[in-house]
């Protein structure tokens, strides 16, 4: 475990899980999407109320307290890390714009 150096969470003890080093091997199965949605309409009529949030409080209130949550489970994290190991050539420079407080890139870099 390590202490966080993020500005709003300095001094909090955090444990970071990644898929690196797992003994598990996950089966790769292609998911064909072509044709699956061919009969759906190209546009959907949505009302403004359809886009409402469950919590309409101001975002600044929500983000005041840091939340160290995982958005995917351990198996998915491991599968992503192993995929990145295979798909990204060594020495590549990658900007991880979809990361949260934890990256799924090999080595935990990010």
Backbone as XML, in Angstrom:
<?xml version="1.0"?>
<chain id="A" units="angstrom">
  <residue number="1" name="UNK">
    <atom name="N" x="0.845" y="-1.177" z="0.000"/>
    <atom name="CA" x="0.000" y="0.000" z="0.000"/>
    <atom name="C" x="0.885" y="1.233" z="0.000"/>
  </residue>
  <residue number="2" name="UNK">
    <atom name="N" x="0.329" y="2.316" z="-0.498"/>
    <atom name="CA" x="1.076" y="3.561" z="-0.536"/>
    <atom name="C" x="0.176" y="4.711" z="-0.145"/>
  </residue>
  <residue number="3" name="UNK">
    <atom name="N" x="0.805" y="5.795" z="0.281"/>
    <atom name="CA" x="0.042" y="6.993" z="0.589"/>
    <atom name="C" x="-0.150" y="7.785" z="-0.683"/>
  </residue>
  <residue number="4" name="UNK">
    <atom name="N" x="-1.335" y="8.343" z="-0.827"/>
    <atom name="CA" x="-1.665" y="9.106" z="-2.020"/>
    <atom name="C" x="-0.991" y="10.469" z="-1.985"/>
  </residue>
  <residue number="5" name="UNK">
    <atom name="N" x="-0.568" y="10.953" z="-3.164"/>
    <atom name="CA" x="-0.037" y="12.307" z="-3.244"/>
    <atom name="C" x="-0.959" y="13.208" z="-4.060"/>
  </residue>
  <residue number="6" name="UNK">
    <atom name="N" x="-2.188" y="12.746" z="-4.298"/>
    <atom name="CA" x="-3.167" y="13.580" z="-4.983"/>
    <atom name="C" x="-3.550" y="14.733" z="-4.064"/>
  </residue>
  <residue number="7" name="UNK">
    <atom name="N" x="-3.722" y="15.943" z="-4.604"/>
    <atom name="CA" x="-3.945" y="17.116" z="-3.756"/>
    <atom name="C" x="-5.090" y="16.986" z="-2.755"/>
  </residue>
  <residue number="8" name="UNK">
    <atom name="N" x="-6.230" y="16.432" z="-3.163"/>
    <atom name="CA" x="-7.379" y="16.388" z="-2.253"/>
    <atom name="C" x="-7.363" y="15.168" z="-1.355"/>
  </residue>
  <residue number="9" name="UNK">
    <atom name="N" x="-6.395" y="14.286" z="-1.526"/>
    <atom name="CA" x="-6.396" y="13.070" z="-0.722"/>
    <atom name="C" x="-5.023" y="12.789" z="-0.114"/>
  </residue>
  <residue number="10" name="UNK">
    <atom name="N" x="-4.202" y="13.814" z="0.012"/>
    <atom name="CA" x="-2.858" y="13.644" z="0.558"/>
    <atom name="C" x="-2.926" y="13.006" z="1.933"/>
  </residue>
  <residue number="11" name="UNK">
    <atom name="N" x="-2.132" y="11.988" z="2.117"/>
    <atom name="CA" x="-2.069" y="11.326" z="3.411"/>
    <atom name="C" x="-3.028" y="10.163" z="3.574"/>
  </residue>
  <residue number="12" name="UNK">
    <atom name="N" x="-3.935" y="9.945" z="2.627"/>
    <atom name="CA" x="-4.833" y="8.796" z="2.716"/>
    <atom name="C" x="-4.086" y="7.545" z="2.274"/>
  </residue>
  <residue number="13" name="UNK">
    <atom name="N" x="-4.251" y="6.479" z="3.014"/>
    <atom name="CA" x="-3.642" y="5.213" z="2.646"/>
    <atom name="C" x="-4.528" y="4.544" z="1.598"/>
  </residue>
  <residue number="14" name="UNK">
    <atom name="N" x="-3.976" y="4.250" z="0.439"/>
    <atom name="CA" x="-4.769" y="3.666" z="-0.641"/>
    <atom name="C" x="-4.136" y="2.358" z="-1.091"/>
  </residue>
  <residue number="15" name="UNK">
    <atom name="N" x="-4.973" y="1.433" z="-1.488"/>
    <atom name="CA" x="-4.507" y="0.168" z="-2.055"/>
    <atom name="C" x="-4.983" y="0.151" z="-3.500"/>
  </residue>
  <residue number="16" name="UNK">
    <atom name="N" x="-4.069" y="-0.093" z="-4.398"/>
    <atom name="CA" x="-4.386" y="-0.060" z="-5.811"/>
    <atom name="C" x="-4.299" y="-1.469" z="-6.375"/>
  </residue>
  <residue number="17" name="UNK">
    <atom name="N" x="-5.355" y="-1.909" z="-7.009"/>
    <atom name="CA" x="-5.369" y="-3.233" z="-7.634"/>
    <atom name="C" x="-5.234" y="-3.059" z="-9.138"/>
  </residue>
  <residue number="18" name="UNK">
    <atom name="N" x="-4.444" y="-3.890" z="-9.747"/>
    <atom name="CA" x="-4.393" y="-3.912" z="-11.205"/>
    <atom name="C" x="-4.368" y="-5.375" z="-11.620"/>
  </residue>
  <residue number="19" name="UNK">
    <atom name="N" x="-4.514" y="-5.613" z="-12.900"/>
    <atom name="CA" x="-4.533" y="-6.984" z="-13.378"/>
    <atom name="C" x="-3.156" y="-7.566" z="-13.587"/>
  </residue>
  <residue number="20" name="UNK">
    <atom name="N" x="-2.132" y="-6.801" z="-13.289"/>
    <atom name="CA" x="-0.773" y="-7.275" z="-13.518"/>
    <atom name="C" x="-0.404" y="-8.369" z="-12.522"/>
  </residue>
  <residue number="21" name="UNK">
    <atom name="N" x="0.211" y="-9.406" z="-13.012"/>
    <atom name="CA" x="0.708" y="-10.458" z="-12.138"/>
    <atom name="C" x="-0.331" y="-11.488" z="-11.733"/>
  </residue>
  <residue number="22" name="UNK">
    <atom name="N" x="-1.515" y="-11.434" z="-12.288"/>
    <atom name="CA" x="-2.522" y="-12.428" z="-11.933"/>
    <atom name="C" x="-2.158" y="-13.772" z="-12.563"/>
  </residue>
  <residue number="23" name="UNK">
    <atom name="N" x="-2.417" y="-14.868" z="-11.873"/>
    <atom name="CA" x="-2.125" y="-16.179" z="-12.451"/>
    <atom name="C" x="-3.208" y="-16.641" z="-13.428"/>
  </residue>
  <residue number="24" name="UNK">
    <atom name="N" x="-4.288" y="-15.887" z="-13.529"/>
    <atom name="CA" x="-5.413" y="-16.314" z="-14.349"/>
    <atom name="C" x="-5.214" y="-15.933" z="-15.810"/>
  </residue>
  <residue number="25" name="UNK">
    <atom name="N" x="-5.719" y="-16.782" z="-16.690"/>
    <atom name="CA" x="-5.721" y="-16.495" z="-18.119"/>
    <atom name="C" x="-7.182" y="-16.396" z="-18.532"/>
  </residue>
  <residue number="26" name="UNK">
    <atom name="N" x="-7.520" y="-15.312" z="-19.189"/>
    <atom name="CA" x="-8.905" y="-15.088" z="-19.578"/>
    <atom name="C" x="-9.070" y="-15.336" z="-21.068"/>
  </residue>
  <residue number="27" name="UNK">
    <atom name="N" x="-10.094" y="-16.083" z="-21.405"/>
    <atom name="CA" x="-10.388" y="-16.426" z="-22.790"/>
    <atom name="C" x="-10.767" y="-15.164" z="-23.555"/>
  </residue>
  <residue number="28" name="UNK">
    <atom name="N" x="-10.244" y="-15.049" z="-24.773"/>
    <atom name="CA" x="-10.593" y="-13.917" z="-25.628"/>
    <atom name="C" x="-11.677" y="-14.373" z="-26.586"/>
  </residue>
  <residue number="29" name="UNK">
    <atom name="N" x="-12.809" y="-13.711" z="-26.543"/>
    <atom name="CA" x="-13.928" y="-14.069" z="-27.402"/>
    <atom name="C" x="-14.381" y="-12.846" z="-28.182"/>
  </residue>
  <residue number="30" name="UNK">
    <atom name="N" x="-14.287" y="-12.874" z="-29.516"/>
    <atom name="CA" x="-14.760" y="-11.726" z="-30.291"/>
    <atom name="C" x="-16.270" y="-11.560" z="-30.142"/>
  </residue>
  <residue number="31" name="UNK">
    <atom name="N" x="-16.712" y="-10.331" z="-30.125"/>
    <atom name="CA" x="-18.141" y="-10.044" z="-30.002"/>
    <atom name="C" x="-18.593" y="-9.359" z="-31.287"/>
  </residue>
  <residue number="32" name="UNK">
    <atom name="N" x="-19.239" y="-10.092" z="-32.191"/>
    <atom name="CA" x="-19.683" y="-9.481" z="-33.446"/>
    <atom name="C" x="-20.903" y="-8.590" z="-33.212"/>
  </residue>
  <residue number="33" name="UNK">
    <atom name="N" x="-20.793" y="-7.336" z="-33.590"/>
    <atom name="CA" x="-21.920" y="-6.410" z="-33.431"/>
    <atom name="C" x="-22.558" y="-6.057" z="-34.765"/>
  </residue>
  <residue number="34" name="UNK">
    <atom name="N" x="-21.845" y="-6.288" z="-35.853"/>
    <atom name="CA" x="-22.368" y="-5.926" z="-37.157"/>
    <atom name="C" x="-23.654" y="-6.695" z="-37.443"/>
  </residue>
  <residue number="35" name="UNK">
    <atom name="N" x="-24.684" y="-5.989" z="-37.808"/>
    <atom name="CA" x="-25.963" y="-6.607" z="-38.130"/>
    <atom name="C" x="-26.870" y="-6.813" z="-36.937"/>
  </residue>
  <residue number="36" name="UNK">
    <atom name="N" x="-26.315" y="-6.821" z="-35.747"/>
    <atom name="CA" x="-27.117" y="-7.065" z="-34.558"/>
    <atom name="C" x="-28.123" y="-5.943" z="-34.313"/>
  </residue>
  <residue number="37" name="UNK">
    <atom name="N" x="-27.745" y="-4.714" z="-34.678"/>
    <atom name="CA" x="-28.608" y="-3.566" z="-34.427"/>
    <atom name="C" x="-29.165" y="-2.970" z="-35.719"/>
  </residue>
  <residue number="38" name="UNK">
    <atom name="N" x="-29.165" y="-3.744" z="-36.778"/>
    <atom name="CA" x="-29.563" y="-3.228" z="-38.089"/>
    <atom name="C" x="-30.999" y="-2.728" z="-38.123"/>
  </residue>
  <residue number="39" name="UNK">
    <atom name="N" x="-31.877" y="-3.300" z="-37.315"/>
    <atom name="CA" x="-33.290" y="-2.916" z="-37.380"/>
    <atom name="C" x="-33.665" y="-1.792" z="-36.419"/>
  </residue>
  <residue number="40" name="UNK">
    <atom name="N" x="-32.711" y="-1.287" z="-35.662"/>
    <atom name="CA" x="-33.015" y="-0.196" z="-34.740"/>
    <atom name="C" x="-33.067" y="1.126" z="-35.494"/>
  </residue>
  <residue number="41" name="UNK">
    <atom name="N" x="-33.905" y="2.055" z="-35.058"/>
    <atom name="CA" x="-33.964" y="3.359" z="-35.735"/>
    <atom name="C" x="-32.646" y="4.118" z="-35.554"/>
  </residue>
  <residue number="42" name="UNK">
    <atom name="N" x="-32.322" y="4.971" z="-36.531"/>
    <atom name="CA" x="-31.084" y="5.732" z="-36.452"/>
    <atom name="C" x="-31.154" y="6.837" z="-35.406"/>
  </residue>
  <residue number="43" name="UNK">
    <atom name="N" x="-32.346" y="7.325" z="-35.133"/>
    <atom name="CA" x="-32.481" y="8.351" z="-34.100"/>
    <atom name="C" x="-33.574" y="7.920" z="-33.131"/>
  </residue>
  <residue number="44" name="UNK">
    <atom name="N" x="-33.432" y="8.347" z="-31.914"/>
    <atom name="CA" x="-34.388" y="7.991" z="-30.873"/>
    <atom name="C" x="-34.969" y="9.282" z="-30.317"/>
  </residue>
  <residue number="45" name="UNK">
    <atom name="N" x="-36.281" y="9.322" z="-30.199"/>
    <atom name="CA" x="-36.930" y="10.524" z="-29.665"/>
    <atom name="C" x="-36.839" y="10.510" z="-28.145"/>
  </residue>
  <residue number="46" name="UNK">
    <atom name="N" x="-36.026" y="11.405" z="-27.600"/>
    <atom name="CA" x="-35.881" y="11.517" z="-26.154"/>
    <atom name="C" x="-36.467" y="12.837" z="-25.680"/>
  </residue>
  <residue number="47" name="UNK">
    <atom name="N" x="-37.127" y="12.773" z="-24.549"/>
    <atom name="CA" x="-37.644" y="13.989" z="-23.930"/>
    <atom name="C" x="-36.567" y="14.522" z="-22.985"/>
  </residue>
  <residue number="48" name="UNK">
    <atom name="N" x="-36.585" y="15.815" z="-22.675"/>
    <atom name="CA" x="-35.602" y="16.366" z="-21.731"/>
    <atom name="C" x="-35.610" y="15.630" z="-20.391"/>
  </residue>
  <residue number="49" name="UNK">
    <atom name="N" x="-36.759" y="15.147" z="-19.963"/>
    <atom name="CA" x="-36.835" y="14.431" z="-18.686"/>
    <atom name="C" x="-36.141" y="13.072" z="-18.756"/>
  </residue>
  <residue number="50" name="UNK">
    <atom name="N" x="-35.967" y="12.529" z="-19.949"/>
    <atom name="CA" x="-35.273" y="11.248" z="-20.103"/>
    <atom name="C" x="-33.783" y="11.367" z="-19.785"/>
  </residue>
  <residue number="51" name="UNK">
    <atom name="N" x="-33.253" y="12.563" z="-19.848"/>
    <atom name="CA" x="-31.828" y="12.776" z="-19.614"/>
    <atom name="C" x="-31.536" y="13.274" z="-18.197"/>
  </residue>
  <residue number="52" name="UNK">
    <atom name="N" x="-32.533" y="13.252" z="-17.327"/>
    <atom name="CA" x="-32.343" y="13.700" z="-15.949"/>
    <atom name="C" x="-31.471" y="12.737" z="-15.165"/>
  </residue>
  <residue number="53" name="UNK">
    <atom name="N" x="-30.852" y="13.245" z="-14.109"/>
    <atom name="CA" x="-29.989" y="12.422" z="-13.266"/>
    <atom name="C" x="-30.747" y="12.020" z="-12.010"/>
  </residue>
  <residue number="54" name="UNK">
    <atom name="N" x="-30.344" y="10.932" z="-11.410"/>
    <atom name="CA" x="-30.964" y="10.486" z="-10.162"/>
    <atom name="C" x="-30.687" y="11.487" z="-9.046"/>
  </residue>
  <residue number="55" name="UNK">
    <atom name="N" x="-29.518" y="12.105" z="-9.077"/>
    <atom name="CA" x="-29.139" y="13.101" z="-8.076"/>
    <atom name="C" x="-28.870" y="14.415" z="-8.799"/>
  </residue>
  <residue number="56" name="UNK">
    <atom name="N" x="-29.769" y="15.365" z="-8.681"/>
    <atom name="CA" x="-29.639" y="16.633" z="-9.401"/>
    <atom name="C" x="-28.867" y="17.698" z="-8.620"/>
  </residue>
  <residue number="57" name="UNK">
    <atom name="N" x="-28.195" y="17.305" z="-7.519"/>
    <atom name="CA" x="-27.373" y="18.276" z="-6.798"/>
    <atom name="C" x="-26.243" y="18.764" z="-7.702"/>
  </residue>
  <residue number="58" name="UNK">
    <atom name="N" x="-25.643" y="19.884" z="-7.332"/>
    <atom name="CA" x="-24.554" y="20.442" z="-8.129"/>
    <atom name="C" x="-23.352" y="19.494" z="-8.115"/>
  </residue>
  <residue number="59" name="UNK">
    <atom name="N" x="-22.686" y="19.383" z="-9.255"/>
    <atom name="CA" x="-21.529" y="18.494" z="-9.377"/>
    <atom name="C" x="-20.425" y="18.845" z="-8.390"/>
  </residue>
  <residue number="60" name="UNK">
    <atom name="N" x="-20.235" y="20.135" z="-8.126"/>
    <atom name="CA" x="-19.163" y="20.549" z="-7.217"/>
    <atom name="C" x="-19.356" y="19.932" z="-5.830"/>
  </residue>
  <residue number="61" name="UNK">
    <atom name="N" x="-20.598" y="19.739" z="-5.414"/>
    <atom name="CA" x="-20.869" y="19.100" z="-4.121"/>
    <atom name="C" x="-20.474" y="17.625" z="-4.159"/>
  </residue>
  <residue number="62" name="UNK">
    <atom name="N" x="-20.776" y="16.972" z="-5.253"/>
    <atom name="CA" x="-20.466" y="15.550" z="-5.387"/>
    <atom name="C" x="-18.957" y="15.308" z="-5.397"/>
  </residue>
  <residue number="63" name="UNK">
    <atom name="N" x="-18.224" y="16.147" z="-6.120"/>
    <atom name="CA" x="-16.790" y="15.920" z="-6.300"/>
    <atom name="C" x="-15.925" y="16.541" z="-5.210"/>
  </residue>
  <residue number="64" name="UNK">
    <atom name="N" x="-16.528" y="17.113" z="-4.175"/>
    <atom name="CA" x="-15.759" y="17.692" z="-3.077"/>
    <atom name="C" x="-14.958" y="16.623" z="-2.342"/>
  </residue>
  <residue number="65" name="UNK">
    <atom name="N" x="-15.548" y="15.470" z="-2.131"/>
    <atom name="CA" x="-14.891" y="14.370" z="-1.423"/>
    <atom name="C" x="-14.351" y="13.368" z="-2.448"/>
  </residue>
  <residue number="66" name="UNK">
    <atom name="N" x="-13.054" y="13.031" z="-2.383"/>
    <atom name="CA" x="-12.521" y="12.052" z="-3.336"/>
    <atom name="C" x="-13.143" y="10.675" z="-3.114"/>
  </residue>
  <residue number="67" name="UNK">
    <atom name="N" x="-13.432" y="9.989" z="-4.198"/>
    <atom name="CA" x="-14.011" y="8.650" z="-4.121"/>
    <atom name="C" x="-13.084" y="7.687" z="-4.852"/>
  </residue>
  <residue number="68" name="UNK">
    <atom name="N" x="-12.446" y="6.833" z="-4.092"/>
    <atom name="CA" x="-11.558" y="5.848" z="-4.687"/>
    <atom name="C" x="-12.359" y="4.581" z="-4.947"/>
  </residue>
  <residue number="69" name="UNK">
    <atom name="N" x="-12.991" y="4.519" z="-6.099"/>
    <atom name="CA" x="-13.809" y="3.364" z="-6.443"/>
    <atom name="C" x="-13.244" y="2.720" z="-7.705"/>
  </residue>
  <residue number="70" name="UNK">
    <atom name="N" x="-13.493" y="1.436" z="-7.833"/>
    <atom name="CA" x="-13.135" y="0.716" z="-9.045"/>
    <atom name="C" x="-14.377" y="0.630" z="-9.909"/>
  </residue>
  <residue number="71" name="UNK">
    <atom name="N" x="-14.203" y="0.892" z="-11.194"/>
    <atom name="CA" x="-15.344" y="0.893" z="-12.092"/>
    <atom name="C" x="-15.523" y="-0.436" z="-12.810"/>
  </residue>
  <residue number="72" name="UNK">
    <atom name="N" x="-14.537" y="-1.309" z="-12.693"/>
    <atom name="CA" x="-14.653" y="-2.660" z="-13.244"/>
    <atom name="C" x="-14.112" y="-3.638" z="-12.208"/>
  </residue>
  <residue number="73" name="UNK">
    <atom name="N" x="-14.527" y="-4.897" z="-12.315"/>
    <atom name="CA" x="-14.092" y="-5.876" z="-11.315"/>
    <atom name="C" x="-12.677" y="-6.380" z="-11.619"/>
  </residue>
  <residue number="74" name="UNK">
    <atom name="N" x="-12.170" y="-7.227" z="-10.725"/>
    <atom name="CA" x="-10.786" y="-7.692" z="-10.814"/>
    <atom name="C" x="-10.507" y="-8.465" z="-12.103"/>
  </residue>
  <residue number="75" name="UNK">
    <atom name="N" x="-11.466" y="-9.286" z="-12.525"/>
    <atom name="CA" x="-11.290" y="-10.052" z="-13.761"/>
    <atom name="C" x="-11.192" y="-9.153" z="-14.977"/>
  </residue>
  <residue number="76" name="UNK">
    <atom name="N" x="-12.051" y="-8.143" z="-15.040"/>
    <atom name="CA" x="-12.023" y="-7.209" z="-16.169"/>
    <atom name="C" x="-10.735" y="-6.392" z="-16.152"/>
  </residue>
  <residue number="77" name="UNK">
    <atom name="N" x="-10.303" y="-5.990" z="-14.970"/>
    <atom name="CA" x="-9.048" y="-5.241" z="-14.846"/>
    <atom name="C" x="-7.874" y="-6.075" z="-15.347"/>
  </residue>
  <residue number="78" name="UNK">
    <atom name="N" x="-7.846" y="-7.329" z="-14.949"/>
    <atom name="CA" x="-6.784" y="-8.227" z="-15.379"/>
    <atom name="C" x="-6.819" y="-8.442" z="-16.889"/>
  </residue>
  <residue number="79" name="UNK">
    <atom name="N" x="-8.006" y="-8.635" z="-17.426"/>
    <atom name="CA" x="-8.144" y="-8.846" z="-18.868"/>
    <atom name="C" x="-7.657" y="-7.616" z="-19.640"/>
  </residue>
  <residue number="80" name="UNK">
    <atom name="N" x="-8.005" y="-6.420" z="-19.167"/>
    <atom name="CA" x="-7.553" y="-5.191" z="-19.826"/>
    <atom name="C" x="-6.034" y="-5.058" z="-19.772"/>
  </residue>
  <residue number="81" name="UNK">
    <atom name="N" x="-5.466" y="-5.285" z="-18.594"/>
    <atom name="CA" x="-4.017" y="-5.171" z="-18.448"/>
    <atom name="C" x="-3.310" y="-6.148" z="-19.378"/>
  </residue>
  <residue number="82" name="UNK">
    <atom name="N" x="-3.782" y="-7.382" z="-19.436"/>
    <atom name="CA" x="-3.158" y="-8.375" z="-20.310"/>
    <atom name="C" x="-3.353" y="-8.036" z="-21.780"/>
  </residue>
  <residue number="83" name="UNK">
    <atom name="N" x="-4.503" y="-7.479" z="-22.129"/>
    <atom name="CA" x="-4.729" y="-7.047" z="-23.514"/>
    <atom name="C" x="-3.743" y="-5.940" z="-23.882"/>
  </residue>
  <residue number="84" name="UNK">
    <atom name="N" x="-3.599" y="-4.953" z="-22.999"/>
    <atom name="CA" x="-2.672" y="-3.853" z="-23.267"/>
    <atom name="C" x="-1.240" y="-4.357" z="-23.415"/>
  </residue>
  <residue number="85" name="UNK">
    <atom name="N" x="-0.859" y="-5.373" z="-22.617"/>
    <atom name="CA" x="0.491" y="-5.945" z="-22.721"/>
    <atom name="C" x="0.739" y="-6.474" z="-24.127"/>
  </residue>
  <residue number="86" name="UNK">
    <atom name="N" x="-0.283" y="-7.095" z="-24.706"/>
    <atom name="CA" x="-0.146" y="-7.683" z="-26.041"/>
    <atom name="C" x="-0.314" y="-6.660" z="-27.151"/>
  </residue>
  <residue number="87" name="UNK">
    <atom name="N" x="-1.229" y="-5.710" z="-26.984"/>
    <atom name="CA" x="-1.615" y="-4.825" z="-28.079"/>
    <atom name="C" x="-0.740" y="-3.579" z="-28.216"/>
  </residue>
  <residue number="88" name="UNK">
    <atom name="N" x="-0.149" y="-3.106" z="-27.126"/>
    <atom name="CA" x="0.636" y="-1.869" z="-27.183"/>
    <atom name="C" x="2.118" y="-2.231" z="-27.276"/>
  </residue>
  <residue number="89" name="UNK">
    <atom name="N" x="2.773" y="-1.817" z="-28.358"/>
    <atom name="CA" x="4.195" y="-2.145" z="-28.516"/>
    <atom name="C" x="5.046" y="-1.532" z="-27.401"/>
  </residue>
  <residue number="90" name="UNK">
    <atom name="N" x="6.080" y="-2.248" z="-26.996"/>
    <atom name="CA" x="6.990" y="-1.745" z="-25.971"/>
    <atom name="C" x="7.580" y="-0.403" z="-26.372"/>
  </residue>
  <residue number="91" name="UNK">
    <atom name="N" x="7.782" y="0.470" z="-25.414"/>
    <atom name="CA" x="8.349" y="1.788" z="-25.683"/>
    <atom name="C" x="7.336" y="2.811" z="-26.165"/>
  </residue>
  <residue number="92" name="UNK">
    <atom name="N" x="6.078" y="2.413" z="-26.291"/>
    <atom name="CA" x="5.044" y="3.351" z="-26.734"/>
    <atom name="C" x="4.786" y="4.400" z="-25.662"/>
  </residue>
  <residue number="93" name="UNK">
    <atom name="N" x="4.383" y="5.572" z="-26.101"/>
    <atom name="CA" x="3.973" y="6.628" z="-25.177"/>
    <atom name="C" x="2.467" y="6.770" z="-25.318"/>
  </residue>
  <residue number="94" name="UNK">
    <atom name="N" x="1.749" y="6.548" z="-24.224"/>
    <atom name="CA" x="0.290" y="6.519" z="-24.261"/>
    <atom name="C" x="-0.263" y="7.511" z="-23.252"/>
  </residue>
  <residue number="95" name="UNK">
    <atom name="N" x="-1.194" y="8.349" z="-23.689"/>
    <atom name="CA" x="-1.907" y="9.245" z="-22.784"/>
    <atom name="C" x="-3.197" y="8.544" z="-22.381"/>
  </residue>
  <residue number="96" name="UNK">
    <atom name="N" x="-3.301" y="8.180" z="-21.129"/>
    <atom name="CA" x="-4.445" y="7.414" z="-20.621"/>
    <atom name="C" x="-5.565" y="8.370" z="-20.218"/>
  </residue>
  <residue number="97" name="UNK">
    <atom name="N" x="-6.349" y="8.832" z="-21.184"/>
    <atom name="CA" x="-7.393" y="9.818" z="-20.880"/>
    <atom name="C" x="-8.643" y="9.185" z="-20.290"/>
  </residue>
  <residue number="98" name="UNK">
    <atom name="N" x="-8.723" y="7.875" z="-20.286"/>
    <atom name="CA" x="-9.910" y="7.215" z="-19.726"/>
    <atom name="C" x="-9.630" y="6.608" z="-18.360"/>
  </residue>
  <residue number="99" name="UNK">
    <atom name="N" x="-8.507" y="6.925" z="-17.781"/>
    <atom name="CA" x="-8.147" y="6.363" z="-16.488"/>
    <atom name="C" x="-8.832" y="7.125" z="-15.358"/>
  </residue>
  <residue number="100" name="UNK">
    <atom name="N" x="-8.940" y="6.486" z="-14.230"/>
    <atom name="CA" x="-9.388" y="7.184" z="-13.027"/>
    <atom name="C" x="-8.168" y="7.264" z="-12.117"/>
  </residue>
  <residue number="101" name="UNK">
    <atom name="N" x="-8.293" y="6.963" z="-10.867"/>
    <atom name="CA" x="-7.136" y="7.019" z="-9.967"/>
    <atom name="C" x="-6.235" y="5.812" z="-10.133"/>
  </residue>
  <residue number="102" name="UNK">
    <atom name="N" x="-6.697" y="4.838" z="-10.899"/>
    <atom name="CA" x="-5.887" y="3.656" z="-11.167"/>
    <atom name="C" x="-5.865" y="3.413" z="-12.677"/>
  </residue>
  <residue number="103" name="UNK">
    <atom name="N" x="-4.695" y="3.050" z="-13.184"/>
    <atom name="CA" x="-4.558" y="2.761" z="-14.603"/>
    <atom name="C" x="-4.536" y="1.251" z="-14.805"/>
  </residue>
  <residue number="104" name="UNK">
    <atom name="N" x="-4.961" y="0.816" z="-15.966"/>
    <atom name="CA" x="-4.939" y="-0.611" z="-16.288"/>
    <atom name="C" x="-3.763" y="-0.957" z="-17.195"/>
  </residue>
  <residue number="105" name="UNK">
    <atom name="N" x="-2.898" y="0.024" z="-17.461"/>
    <atom name="CA" x="-1.727" y="-0.254" z="-18.280"/>
    <atom name="C" x="-0.738" y="-1.111" z="-17.505"/>
  </residue>
  <residue number="106" name="UNK">
    <atom name="N" x="0.018" y="-1.951" z="-18.188"/>
    <atom name="CA" x="1.001" y="-2.799" z="-17.512"/>
    <atom name="C" x="1.986" y="-1.958" z="-16.700"/>
  </residue>
  <residue number="107" name="UNK">
    <atom name="N" x="2.335" y="-2.440" z="-15.549"/>
    <atom name="CA" x="3.269" y="-1.718" z="-14.697"/>
    <atom name="C" x="2.605" y="-0.639" z="-13.869"/>
  </residue>
  <residue number="108" name="UNK">
    <atom name="N" x="1.303" y="-0.462" z="-14.024"/>
    <atom name="CA" x="0.588" y="0.549" z="-13.262"/>
    <atom name="C" x="0.938" y="1.960" z="-13.669"/>
  </residue>
  <residue number="109" name="UNK">
    <atom name="N" x="1.631" y="2.111" z="-14.784"/>
    <atom name="CA" x="1.983" y="3.455" z="-15.234"/>
    <atom name="C" x="0.729" y="4.148" z="-15.725"/>
  </residue>
  <residue number="110" name="UNK">
    <atom name="N" x="0.678" y="5.440" z="-15.572"/>
    <atom name="CA" x="-0.479" y="6.135" z="-16.118"/>
    <atom name="C" x="-0.832" y="7.385" z="-15.428"/>
  </residue>
</chain>
